[in-house]
Structure formats: C-alpha cells, structure tokens
Amino acid sequence: MDLDEELCLCFHVTKRKVVNWLRIEKPRRQSQLSECYGAGTGCGWCRPFLRILFEQACTDGHVQVDDLPNKEEYAKQRSQYVREGGGTPPPGATPVD
C-alpha cells in the first residue's frame, strides 16, 4: 500500500494523512486516531492497521509504511470482513465489492 492510498476506506483517509498526523500530534492513546479525519470510526476494518501504525509511532517514533497489504488485497479483505458482518460502512464509503 502506497502512502497516498486509502487506509480508512469509510472516510477516505490516506495512509499519508495517518502517518503525518501521528508524527505531528503524537497521540497518547490509539483511540485518538479517530481525530484524524474520522479514521477507524466507520466499519472498523482499518482499526488493526491503525493500531500497528500507532504502536510503531509510540515505540520508536518511526512509522514503517510498508507493513500493510497492497491496495487490492486490502480492499478485498475489507469486503470479506463487511460481508461476514464485521461492520457497516457509512454512506459515502468506498463500496464493498
């Protein structure tokens, strides 16, 4: 997944926005990531990935941006997650395939 691809598919928050937000805001709790354009507050699919980025930022201040699946695999896994009842995307979210 590239920096300019969406990490939160519900609110169209890119990985770059999250990484920069973590660097600038230095949140103390993972739940504060919701302040980054609503990331993680839709269907919930991106929360484990947000947690990874948050933990990396807290551990050494450096966020590794290459630890996530590619764009196509990420969207496919999210679609499966939603179809299995994992969460409901809000109106305007990237559609489930």
N, C-alpha and C positions, 0 to 999 in steps of 0.2 A: 504494500500500500504506500503510495506516494504521499508526501506532505499535503498536497492540495486536493486529495481525495477525501470524501466524507467519512468521518468516523462515526458520528451520530447521524444516522440516516433519517431519523424522525424530524430533526430540526436543522439538518444540512450544515452541521458543524464539522469543519475540516480538521484533519489531524494537526495541521499547522496552527490553527486557532487554539487548539487544546495545548499543544506544546508551548506556544508563546505565552498563553495565559498562565500555565504552570510556572514558567520562568519568571514572569513579571509579578504575579500575585502571590506566589509562594503559599498556597493554601495549607492549613494545618490538618484539615480533615478531608477525606475523599468526597464526602457529601457536598463540599463547597464547589466541586466541579460543575454542579448544576448552575452556578452563577456564570459559567462560560457559555452564554447563548442557549441555556437550557439543556446542555449535553447530559444525556443519561436519564432524562425525565419523561421520555416517551415510552416506547415498548420495553425498554430495559436491556435490549440486546448488547449495546455498547458498554454497559457498566463494567464487565470483567476487563475489557480493554482499557477503559479509563482508569481502572484500579492499577493495572500494570504500569501505565504511564505515571500515575500519581506516586506509586511506590518507588519507581526509578528516580523520580524527581526528589523524593524525600531521602532516599538512600545516599545518593552522591551528587545530587543537583544536575545530573546529566540524564536526559531522556533519550533512550535509544528508539529511534523511529523506524527501525527495520524489523521489529519483533512481531509485527501483525501480518495476518494473511493478505494476499493480494486482493485487489478491489472486487474481482469477480467471485472469488471464493468467499469473501466476507459477505457480499450481498446474498449469495446462495445459502450460506449458513444462517443468515438472519431470516430469510424467507422460511426456511425449515423451522426455525425457532418460533416464529409467529404462527405458522400453520399448526404447530403442535400445542398451541395455547400459551406460549411463553409470555405474550404481551400483545397489546393492541396499539398499532401506530396511530398517531393523531392525524386529523385531516391535514393534507399538505405534505405528509411524509413521503419519502421515496416509496413507490409502490412495491408490494410483495410480489415476486414472480410466481 
